[in-house]
Amino acid sequence: MHTPITEPLRRRALVLLFGVSLLNYLDRNVLGILIPAIKQDLALSDTQLGFISGIAFALFYAVMGLPIARLADRLERRKVIAVALTLWSLMTAGCGLAMNFAQLALARTLVGVGEAGATPPSHSLIADLFNKERRAFALSIYGVGSPVGLIIGFLLGGWVAQHYGWRVVLIGVGLPGVLMALAVYRWLPTPSRGDADGAETVAQPPLMFTLRTLLSRPTFVHNAVAAGLYAAMYFALLAWTPSFFSRTHHMPIGEIGTWLSLSLGVSALFGTLAGGVVGDWLSRRDRRWLMWLCALVTLAAAPLFIVAFRVEQPGLAFVALSVPFFLGVMQTGPQHAATQGVAPPAMRATAAATFLLIVSLINGFGAQFVGLLSDQLNARYGEDALGIALTWVTVCASVWSALHFWLAARHLPRDFGRPA
């Protein structure tokens, strides 16, 4: 059943989808602040922790995203989101009950399966609620759920873990999602597909035709690869930065969570919003700015990571991290606006899932590679090993990502708005 679009319904939908996004990223990223405690309690290596925070989540998140998105392109999208939210919320709480590496890895995998059902149908709904002149900003509002979830997770998670343990944190952030799922099922509006673009609803095309259409558009491919490289760096930072400050600067986890919620969370919050506003403004002059902006901010962030992980004063390190986080996340709204812009309306949820499939297949190796590199460098550099590993991964991924954003911009005028 489709709901006629009105401005109050648009606002209600965006508020609810923001809530879904917030819980998505809260449940995904809170693990980072808990890694020092989990490492000590379960006696895990950095390689094992990298697997849990990286591949265990990202692989199944990637694999399940496409079939779930196909359902979202065929079924009522609010129902898909509600079921997915219920699953990942219960499995996040289940992570808090894990007694060993295998149990934690399995629960974390199922969190990834559930979260695969959040973003593709959400992006599809936003694209059908907001026209192309407002879409980057609307997608940025959804994207703001990431830094807000990070702020809540690191700020509260750090102190709760320090006083009550990491298990209480995971159970506490997981269970509220079940209530949010009920709200989504009851109140999330469902517009007709293509409504915001004035397009008539059409039947969902076959999967292989959809994939050939999307992968034949260089903008889509380069944008996805660029986003994957940036995400590999971004989520590796969220997973390992708390451990870096614990090992290198010998800070308690509650204090680390407070400072990171400010330096990373707040800067990412304003950076995401700024990217949506600037991306919409610049793209009205030339649509290539959707990708040029992504390339510029990602490249500008690269050298600042070197400062953050090599200075000896923790206060300067926190400040140095806030700037590249602000710059880097500016690509969030424009990146997804470009993806939805090059996808025909009947393919938008599948386009978002295919995009996230590519992103997640690359992304999962970021945290894993940092953990492996840290273990390899430990014998020579000791407590500095993790900082060195983070420096290499952040700089290399940022520069490589900027290159693909620039390549995407070259093809965007031809690919944007092309019919199937």
Secondary structure, DSSP 8 states (H G I E B T S, - for coil): ------HHHHHHHHHHHHHHHHHHHHHHHHHHHHHHHHHHHHT--HHHHHHHHTHHHHHHHHHHHHHHHHHHHHS-HHHHHHHHHHHHHHHHHHHTT--SHHHHHHHHHHHHHHHTTTHHHHHHHHHHHS-TTTHHHHHHHHHTHHHHHHHHHHHHHHHHHHHH-HHHHHHHHHTHHHHHHHHHHHH-----TTGGGT--------HHHHHHHHHT-HHHHHHHHHHHHHHHHHHHHHHHHHHHHHHHS---HHHHHHHHIIIIIIHHHHHHHHHHHHHHHHHTT-TTHHHHHHHHHHHHHHHHHHHHHH-S-HHHHHHHHHHHHHHHGGGHHHHHHHHHHHS-GGGHHHHHHHHHHHHHHHHHHHHHHHHHHHHHHHHHHGGGHHHHHHHHHHHHHHHHHHHHHHHHHHHHHHHTT---
